[in-house]
């Protein structure tokens, strides 16, 4: 395929913009309505694109349209093209005024409540015109959807067990410790010595990830020859825990970074029971070969700064 004659002179950003709208809507009429243009213009643009590329981009049927193998390939690269253009505009804006800009961050709820909130708070004081957009999710959703679909520039989360992911760059920050916590009025705060066995029959709030082999809580129980307690509440929500602990008898587990960075905002009191360190570090993950905005680089610098005490500990 001759790039200069068949592609470079004929393919326009507007054509790709229309193509992306059709791909996302799965319907030409809806794409036309969204772009405020006529249906024939959308139809002609797609036909011209297919003629230029020499392959069908959509399969048509009475039920609607669906991307072909070729359409999905173009869609994937088009997302990257528009993201790089967006980043270029933001970089120009940043160079014109370094105190403004937006950074899009994905993180787990515990990271949002601790490290991410601390970095955002510090940068907001230094650069009041900066804007932050955060997305919450589990590690898999953050990677597969928010990062790879370029809805976030970076994510901060615990690393998954080693898997070959050649399109991702990771920068480990620190290894998380997990702490058993109760509410401020808990009877356990008045006890000088507490063993894990003393707490087994208490009401627990646990997440599914905390009661599987390899998790610090599971390994601490196994080392003490104890079985995993049946949780009264099974949930990943940190908000739920912070709501229930102050007035109830519950015991739960939180990463120590939440206590370090969010202790003034969260009603958690630690118990003096040591759990093993998690085997996988908290890390910054970005896409390889993707241009990060200056504001994202500024945010990453702040993350390194605040996580340094955790990374230096034994």
Steps between C-alpha positions, in 0.01 A plus 500: 500500500649832391474727805557828316246449220231289662509592868701811587315728258153354546462408866392795714463530879132591446446165322651313793291706742182395318621139481562495878152638570343226285713234670402620846129543423465188286254692288549761224185694583601534866852602398357767267281633781791507742723687252216729385547407134276321251474122469606507130822683594581229754419221253709659223796555735503134605467385137788729396714367784433141396582584138824673602612214724370228268329302778155499665496673836147400600269206437149622418184309588133583571586490871767770464873521435799335663871564460696255289848380587635792294265744673616392845864545397431854373295581810780394733757718326261792459454517877878537532516765226237724660648448845842618378340803335318579825823466694680728255241774550523460878878515488484822301255642755730390781806658338305821462392484867666229715252553785201370301405169344320174577628161609283187468574241767369149559539336841350256745280638778763457772762681292249779431436542873870511587793562267308649205300739720819620669675566167194679359466714812867606487495581128173692534665725757806556281307535172139611569410495128578131453208264440481135602273229365500169689350164408455219754505128426665169569845432355374312193239765409751780547748335263269358236248783476626826644868473402493309173195696378695817588241632741781541755863596452619290791366265761617435855425156637646183640679307228344175387715184514767518227345468156657600171335829401732654239284808447525618863770678701500450878687688771478334844460751783484296822386172653179542694450379857150414617362601838210366707283795600191568714285802579600756766261349758600135454550287812819361345680834539491451879680166480879507539568166337295362213558184301347430162318202654313737734335673204389204290140498625455877479298666221732563203477720192720338235550519127529189279867583428588484871390140557681318219835316522790744478309791656668630820196428719462147364870426551494638856206275582670198344821568697290502821314187388171687488226483242369803314203650689167524321467875438188674624540734201685411180581824316785686330359841598721716721213746536281226647770410752554860607124535551451182706811490718439810721172375648533125468698200625657427162862418426648547153827530309641805322837575334728700728533770232134583571586559866814695416340733246131492593504469880349846553205418276433135590376368839735202521698392806776238444539185706850381589492177301756460225405359162746393228590751233313472171711320235417746219593871507282805445613646169439768240398346168499682165480404135830453319576748223227734620581866550412600856379854553717731711227500766511118517878516539452756778255268674735201469778707657270574796414129536870413519556773757223387736559126463875525566469442880304180427747378239799557732367301796616144568 
